[in-house]
Amino acid sequence: MNPLDGDEKWTNSTRQMYQYFIKVVPTMVDTKSAHLDTHQYSVTERARVIDHTSGSHGVIGIYFKYDISGLKVHVTEQHKSYWQFMVRLCGIVGGIFATSGMLHSLVSFFIDVVCCRYSLGKYQERSEFHLNSQVPFVQLRTYDDNEINTEGDSSSTLHVLPPEEESEKRLYS
């Protein structure tokens, strides 16, 4: 489609001036299916009534002013190979995973700091936080023959202490 295709102007005035400023650029197009030497152009148009009494001067008529460019535009069609597409796709997917991992770490850090380490306005160190948690303490202890076993063989026993006894046990051991 060309800019001036189907362009019609009608006027009731006998003193009308039409100006068309046309810029032409030589163009060569290379694609897989065709090789074309052509021209591209753009148009700016201006229309005005010539009235010498109101200060509008000029000559009545239709004027075409051409500006032909000294530069030539060369348009080529190039395709990337399948492997370049796959490498770029893998890079994009990897970047998404890396960014989401960093964002997840940042959000979990802020949740840990704001929600878990601040209890009623009192900051707890990370080690204190884990010591005061309500997770049962598991201790493996070996008893000698003289302590518990009356039958003469030693045994290992697994003891689960409640959280209250855990903190006392850690303070005394």
C-alpha positions as CSV (number, residue, x, y, z in Angstrom):
1,M,0.0,0.0,0.0
2,N,1.4,3.4,-1.0
3,P,0.6,6.6,0.9
4,L,-1.0,8.4,-2.0
5,D,-3.2,5.5,-3.2
6,G,-6.8,6.6,-3.5
7,D,-6.0,10.1,-2.4
8,E,-8.6,12.6,-3.7
9,K,-9.0,16.3,-2.9
10,W,-12.1,18.4,-3.6
11,T,-12.5,22.1,-3.1
12,N,-15.1,24.8,-3.7
13,S,-12.5,27.5,-3.8
14,T,-10.9,28.6,-7.0
15,R,-7.7,29.7,-5.3
16,Q,-6.4,26.6,-3.6
17,M,-2.8,25.4,-3.4
18,Y,-1.8,21.8,-2.7
19,Q,1.8,20.8,-1.8
20,Y,3.2,17.3,-1.5
21,F,6.6,16.9,0.0
22,I,7.9,13.4,-1.0
23,K,11.0,11.8,0.5
24,V,12.3,8.9,-1.6
25,V,14.8,6.3,-0.3
26,P,16.3,3.6,-2.6
27,T,15.9,0.2,-1.1
28,M,17.2,-3.3,-1.8
29,V,15.3,-6.3,-0.2
30,D,16.9,-9.8,0.0
31,T,14.8,-12.6,1.3
32,K,14.8,-16.4,0.8
33,S,12.2,-16.1,-1.9
34,A,12.9,-12.8,-3.6
35,H,15.5,-10.1,-4.5
36,L,14.0,-6.6,-5.1
37,D,15.4,-3.3,-6.0
38,T,12.7,-0.8,-5.1
39,H,12.1,2.6,-3.4
40,Q,10.3,3.6,-0.2
41,Y,8.8,7.0,0.1
42,S,6.9,9.1,2.7
43,V,4.6,12.0,2.0
44,T,3.7,15.1,3.9
45,E,0.9,17.2,2.4
46,R,-0.3,20.7,2.9
47,A,-3.4,22.4,1.5
48,R,-4.3,26.1,1.9
49,V,-6.4,28.8,0.3
50,I,-4.6,31.6,-1.3
51,D,-6.0,35.0,-0.2
52,H,-3.8,38.0,-0.8
53,T,-6.1,40.3,1.3
54,S,-5.6,38.2,4.5
55,G,-1.8,37.8,4.0
56,S,-1.7,34.3,2.4
57,H,0.6,34.5,-0.6
58,G,1.5,31.9,-3.2
59,V,0.5,30.5,-6.6
60,I,-2.5,28.4,-7.1
61,G,-1.8,24.8,-8.2
62,I,-0.6,21.3,-7.2
63,Y,3.1,21.0,-6.4
64,F,5.2,17.9,-5.8
65,K,8.6,18.4,-4.2
66,Y,10.9,15.4,-4.3
67,D,13.8,14.8,-1.9
68,I,15.8,11.8,-3.1
69,S,18.1,10.3,-0.5
70,G,21.7,9.6,-1.4
71,L,21.8,6.6,1.0
72,K,20.5,3.1,0.1
73,V,18.7,0.9,2.6
74,H,19.6,-2.8,2.3
75,V,17.1,-5.2,4.0
76,T,18.1,-8.8,4.5
77,E,16.3,-11.7,6.0
78,Q,18.4,-13.9,8.4
79,H,17.3,-16.8,10.5
80,K,18.9,-18.1,13.6
81,S,19.8,-21.8,13.8
82,Y,17.8,-24.3,15.9
83,W,20.7,-24.7,18.4
84,Q,21.0,-20.9,18.9
85,F,17.3,-20.8,19.7
86,M,17.7,-23.7,22.2
87,V,20.7,-22.1,24.0
88,R,18.8,-18.8,24.3
89,L,15.7,-20.6,25.6
90,C,17.7,-22.5,28.2
91,G,19.4,-19.3,29.3
92,I,16.1,-17.6,29.8
93,V,14.6,-20.6,31.8
94,G,17.8,-20.8,33.9
95,G,17.7,-17.1,34.6
96,I,14.0,-17.4,35.7
97,F,14.9,-20.2,38.1
98,A,17.9,-18.4,39.5
99,T,16.0,-15.2,40.1
100,S,13.0,-17.0,41.7
101,G,15.5,-18.8,44.0
102,M,17.1,-15.6,45.1
103,L,13.7,-14.0,45.6
104,H,12.5,-17.0,47.7
105,S,15.6,-16.8,49.9
106,L,15.2,-13.1,50.4
107,V,11.5,-13.4,51.3
108,S,12.2,-16.4,53.7
109,F,15.0,-14.4,55.4
110,F,12.7,-11.5,56.0
111,I,9.9,-13.7,57.3
112,D,12.4,-15.5,59.6
113,V,13.7,-12.1,60.9
114,V,10.3,-10.4,61.3
115,C,8.1,-13.3,62.4
116,C,10.3,-15.8,64.2
117,R,13.1,-14.0,65.9
118,Y,11.0,-11.1,67.3
119,S,8.7,-12.4,70.0
120,L,6.8,-9.6,71.8
121,G,9.5,-7.1,70.8
122,K,12.4,-9.2,72.2
123,Y,15.1,-10.3,69.7
124,Q,16.4,-13.8,70.1
125,E,19.6,-15.0,68.6
126,R,19.3,-17.9,66.2
127,S,20.8,-20.4,68.7
128,E,18.5,-19.2,71.5
129,F,15.6,-19.5,69.2
130,H,16.3,-23.2,68.5
131,L,17.0,-23.9,72.2
132,N,13.7,-22.5,73.3
133,S,11.6,-24.1,70.6
134,Q,9.1,-26.8,71.5
135,V,10.8,-29.6,69.6
136,P,11.5,-32.7,71.8
137,F,15.1,-33.3,72.6
138,V,16.4,-36.8,71.8
139,Q,19.3,-38.2,73.8
140,L,21.1,-41.6,73.3
141,R,22.7,-42.7,76.6
142,T,24.5,-45.9,77.5
143,Y,24.1,-47.3,81.0
144,D,26.7,-49.4,82.8
145,D,25.9,-52.7,84.5
146,N,26.1,-51.1,87.9
147,E,23.6,-48.3,87.2
148,I,20.4,-49.9,85.9
149,N,20.7,-53.4,84.6
150,T,20.7,-56.1,87.2
151,E,21.0,-59.0,84.8
152,G,24.6,-58.2,83.9
153,D,24.5,-57.0,80.3
154,S,24.8,-53.4,79.2
155,S,22.1,-51.8,77.0
156,S,21.5,-48.6,75.1
157,T,18.3,-46.7,75.6
158,L,16.7,-43.9,73.6
159,H,15.2,-41.3,75.9
160,V,12.9,-38.5,74.6
161,L,12.8,-35.6,77.1
162,P,10.0,-33.0,77.1
163,P,11.0,-29.4,76.2
164,E,11.1,-28.3,79.9
165,E,13.6,-31.0,80.9
166,E,15.6,-30.4,77.7
167,S,16.5,-26.8,78.7
168,E,17.3,-27.9,82.3
169,K,19.4,-30.8,81.0
170,R,21.4,-28.5,78.7
171,L,22.0,-26.0,81.6
172,Y,23.5,-28.7,83.9
173,S,25.5,-30.7,81.4
